[in-house]
Amino acid sequence: MQGVYTIFRKEVGDHFTSYRFIILFALILMVSLILVYMSGMSLKESLEGGVKPKFVFLLLFTSSGSLFSMAQFVAFFGPLIGLLLGFDAINRERTSGTLSKIVSQPIYRDSIINGKFLAGVFTISIMLISIVLLVSGLGLLLIGVVPGIEEILRIIIYLIISIFYISFWLGVAILFSVLFRSVATSALAALALWIFFSFFVSLGANVLANAVAPIEKDRATVEMIEKHVKIQRAISLFSPMVLYRDATTTIIDPTRRTTKSLLFITPMEKLSLERFKSPLSLLQSLLVVIPQVTILIAITLICFGITYTVFMLQEIRSM
Amino acid sequence: MKEEIIKTDGLTKIYGRHVAVDNLSFEVNEGEIFGFLGPNGSGKTTTILILLGLTYPTKGDAIVCGFNPIREAVKIKRIVGYLPEHVGFYDDMTARENLKFTARLNRIPDEESDKKIEELLEIVGLSGFSDKKVGTYSRGMRQRLGIAEVLIKDPKLVVLDEPTLGLDLEGSIQLIELIKNLSKEKGITVLFSSHHLNEVQRIADRIGIMIQGKMVAKGPIETLAKEKLGVDKGEYTLEELYLKYFQEG
């Protein structure tokens, strides 16, 4: 444990003093503040004079002012935090010759990978928590509504899922840093995977669904559309981003009863529907997203497991 | 009879089809300086890695300080200092911080290591540079810092892989003298590999010559010279001896 702790301590120190981290943190904080400011302002406007609905505070994270919501932003941009914190974890040490030094100290080899992964997770947690706190502070000032206990719990669960989601990407990045000798290659591979899962999976899901179950324009039946959507959904579930988005939007939006998109409802109808239906309790929301959360946690652990195994089996010679 | 710190028996390491270490049996006694000679790629580094438990032998056994490197690598690494061929430091940290990190990995409490780091930096002649970032160090300084790092755990045995590689003559001599003095003063056993013959001749009590994974000769230099060249002390150079073995090997 001493080894893990020593490496953890050093890595955390390195993260927090690196320009990479500071720039990333500043960027994300800035965008988040702008997003929440915009959604806060539009919320304030629409709340003017009317009766305040339940869970106003959570709307800060889910409603989009004019761009996109805070939750969408984290889903899209979050992976980059994980990737940037991990893509050179092992191979940088290898090129600088410090890895062979560390492995010749009296620690178990897995302490290195454990320490680095934990340090990354810790950094991610600090980053997310502080951003959400700052953003909530701004939201409080803007709309002047104090969040209830359930809202706070929902935000905490949202944070936990987010940390797992970003840790998954951290795991991917560390895996690449173990597999590839060159820092540039591992960075590129990690970015490519991120782009693939963020854009191409949903794009590919569309293409495939069109090919397997095309919707004929003139004679579209409900069954046809249903089949099409089902296929599209099944494929897009391969993307961790979709899983995460499904899970978190349900958690921070109590009015959502399903993770599926409400396909046959027009936006206006949807809005009016949401006005009148009563929100789900926290427990119910959690039940809805259990599959997604389980998969997210599972792929994070699998990814770390693969990294661990590959690293343990690697020949030191090549270090 | 002195105690054997290292003893190997039929050590063999095969990478794919390439036999890196071939049926190697040798021993290093307590307190001596053992010079490991051989051309590049003759299996010196591989042998060292096996001894430290950093890679596993295909066949054969080894005992280092009474421990088995396959099963008790961590115990070995607790008392054996190893300076790799290309020693690495965190360039954006100072010499002191680098040593501190290594000390922590060795479970040395901070209060203890502070004093020790000062001492060691003094010994290797870097006390004036202890708060400079290692990135600004010259090759010779890095190598000396490497020695300090190896000594931080109070090792029984020190393994140095090509410690003078890339150093100029003056730097090499300084380093070699440093190693020699440390070994004699503190009674540390030293195993070091090199292909600089005059260095080896200068400090090694015994040598082992490795060619293509095999140890073709081992023993005190004088004995080997007598056997192979038929000459007495002072009338040979290690170079001649080495060439002789190399031609036969």
Interface residues (C-beta under 8 A of the other chain):
Chain A: Q2 G3 T6 I7 R9 K10 E93 S96 G97 T98 L99 S100 K101 I102 V103 S104 Q105 P106 I107 Y108 E315 I316 R317
Chain B: T45 T46 L49 L52 L54 T55 V74 K75 K77 R78 Y82 P84 H86 V87 G88 F89 Y90 D91 F101 T102 R104 L105 N106 R107 E149 K153
